[in-house]
């Protein structure tokens, strides 16, 4: 689940870098986009983008930390199993 969350977040990308499509865009030719509506960048919009990016970054870091914790836990359990095997083999 944690790995899937990382993949979903990375595929979606940072909110401020996502392509925005709206009703005023024209695609006359493939791979050619003409936007007839220019979004005015304001302090409020910039703040909103920054907050969305911060939330995205936090979610991505949390998911990565969760995977790292799971890997550490698995490795610790494997080490315990190795010690048990060595103890049984030495008897």
C-alpha positions as CSV (number, residue, x, y, z in Angstrom):
1,X,0.0,0.0,0.0
2,X,2.8,2.4,0.9
3,X,4.7,1.7,-2.3
4,X,1.5,2.2,-4.3
5,X,0.9,5.5,-2.6
6,X,4.4,6.7,-3.6
7,X,3.8,5.7,-7.2
8,X,0.4,7.4,-7.3
9,X,1.9,10.6,-5.8
10,X,4.8,10.6,-8.2
11,X,2.6,10.0,-11.2
12,X,0.3,12.9,-10.2
13,X,3.3,15.2,-9.7
14,X,3.5,18.4,-7.7
15,X,0.3,20.3,-7.9
16,X,2.0,23.5,-9.2
17,X,3.6,21.5,-12.0
18,X,0.5,19.7,-13.2
19,X,-0.9,20.6,-16.7
20,X,-4.1,22.5,-16.3
21,X,-6.8,22.0,-19.0
22,X,-9.8,24.2,-19.3
23,X,-12.6,25.1,-21.6
24,X,-10.7,28.0,-23.3
25,X,-7.9,25.8,-24.7
26,X,-7.7,25.0,-28.4
27,X,-5.9,22.1,-30.0
28,X,-5.7,22.8,-33.7
29,X,-3.0,20.3,-34.4
30,X,-1.7,17.4,-32.5
31,X,1.0,18.4,-30.0
32,X,0.1,22.1,-30.5
33,X,-1.8,23.8,-27.7
34,X,-3.0,27.4,-27.8
35,X,-4.4,28.8,-24.6
36,X,-6.6,31.8,-25.1
37,X,-7.2,32.3,-21.4
38,X,-4.2,33.3,-19.3
39,X,-4.5,32.8,-15.6
40,X,-3.4,35.8,-13.7
41,X,-0.8,34.9,-11.1
42,X,-1.7,36.6,-7.9
43,X,-0.3,36.3,-4.4
44,X,-3.3,34.3,-3.3
45,X,-2.9,31.8,-6.2
46,X,0.9,31.6,-5.5
47,X,0.1,30.9,-1.8
48,X,-2.5,28.3,-2.8
49,X,0.0,26.6,-5.1
50,X,2.7,26.6,-2.3
51,X,0.3,25.1,0.2
52,X,-0.7,22.4,-2.2
53,X,2.9,21.6,-3.0
54,X,3.8,21.5,0.7
55,X,0.9,19.1,1.3
56,X,2.1,16.9,-1.6
57,X,5.7,17.0,-0.4
58,X,4.6,16.0,3.1
59,X,2.4,13.1,1.8
60,X,5.3,11.9,-0.3
61,X,7.8,12.1,2.5
62,X,5.4,10.3,4.9
63,X,4.9,7.5,2.3
64,X,8.6,7.1,1.8
65,X,9.2,7.1,5.5
66,X,6.6,4.4,5.9
67,X,8.3,2.2,3.3
68,X,11.7,2.7,4.9
69,X,10.2,1.8,8.3
70,X,8.7,-1.4,6.8
71,X,12.0,-2.4,5.2
72,X,13.8,-1.8,8.5
73,X,11.3,-3.9,10.4
74,X,11.5,-6.8,7.8
75,X,15.3,-6.7,8.0
76,X,15.3,-6.8,11.8
77,X,12.9,-9.9,11.7
78,X,15.2,-11.6,9.1
79,X,18.2,-11.0,11.4
80,X,16.3,-12.6,14.3
81,X,15.4,-15.6,12.1
82,X,19.1,-15.9,11.1
83,X,20.1,-16.0,14.8
84,X,17.5,-18.7,15.5
85,X,18.7,-20.8,12.5
86,X,22.3,-20.5,13.7
87,X,21.3,-21.5,17.3
88,X,19.5,-24.5,16.0
89,X,22.3,-25.6,13.7
90,X,24.9,-25.3,16.5
91,X,22.9,-27.8,18.7
